[in-house]
Amino acid sequence: MQANSLPWQALLGLGVVSLTLWLGRTGARLLNQAGRLTPMQADDRYWRILGFVWWGMTLLGGLSLLTEIFRLPLEPFRTWGHQLSQWLGSRGLTGLLILASASLVYRLIPMLLGRIPVVASPEFTRQQVRSQTLKAVLDSGLRTLVLVIGGLFFLSNLGLNVTALLAGVGVAGLAVSFAAQNLIRDLINGFFILLEDQFGVGDVITVGALTGTVERFNLRITVLRDVEGRVHFLPNSGITVVSVLSRDWARAVVDVPVSWKEDLERALEAFRDEAERFYQDPQWRPKFSAPPDVQGVQQLANEAIVLRVLFTTKPKEQWEVGREFRRRIAERFGREAIKTPATQ
């Protein structure tokens, strides 16, 4: 890479600086995105270290090229710059074009997925869950595909035998096939979860002892966040029995204890009346999908008689409805001096 005049040297130097900064930033971002695809947050620091290494390599390459362009007597940078300029003349430009194309496609993925229609509704619906889940799976799948294909083309451009590399990976895969069985089971189970619409992003589910909202889902893992804010990563192969608390409709089961010393008929009348008033409240009526079912006496305990009412609600509304009715019935019993175990 030679230049016969200072203006051309300055122009080439400016181009090298711009290319170095673009390569460094783009490569670091791609490594950061690849790190986000891993389920464990502890792995992020290794991807950050790789990002720093990439920045160091690109800056070293840019410095070497500048040394060659301006013919500075700095070794070994001058020699490295000469060799790098020769490589750029044969394979480097093609490799940069491959990286630029992969970077462009990678950036276009969110824009393309943004064109997928998402059902906009103030209510929680299965259409919303389905569309959000499909977009999440497509996003992770397409990003991985672009990284893999772009990497293979780049390695092939460098002169590496990609066919032999893939064959070696296949042999290594056979060697660790027993270890890979869990991964295969994850993918298969995740595929059927998606196909059968068992649950999706935004659903509230219970898996074993864990209950939380599905924050992220792909074919390998399901990410839950519980009520205390803790995030749980569940391999899909480990999800054998799942309870979905937000599908189609929900139910708030409210039990209210009444003292044995209280007039049961008077307590039941106030209980039924308050449940009906709650259901007819214009502010709360949209949250219900059916009238309340006052079942009456549910249990005869040592300390109290337990009254039960069932509120059938829209998905994910059962907890708020239950809390509000408990507040209302406590105030109603207080106004009418109906005794509970705590007030007797």
Buried (B, 14 or more C-beta within 10 A) or exposed (E): BEBEEEEEBEEBBEEBEEBBBBBBBBBBBBBBEBBEBEBEEEBEEEBBEBBEEBBEEBBBBBBBBBBBBBEEEBEEBBEBBBEBBEEBEEEBEBBBEBBBEBBEBBEEBEEEBEEEEBEEEEEBBBEBBBBBBBBBBBBBEBBEEBBEEBBBBBBBBEEEEBEEEEEEEEEEEEEEEEEEEBEEBBBEBBEEBBEEEBBBBBBBBBBEEEBBBBBBBBBBBBBBBEEEEEEBEBBBBBBEEBEBBBBEBBBBEBEBBBBBEBEBEEBBEBBBEBBEEBBEEEEBEEBBBEEBEBEEEBEEEEEBBBBBBBBBBBBBBBBEBBEBBBEBBBEBBEEEEBBBBEEE
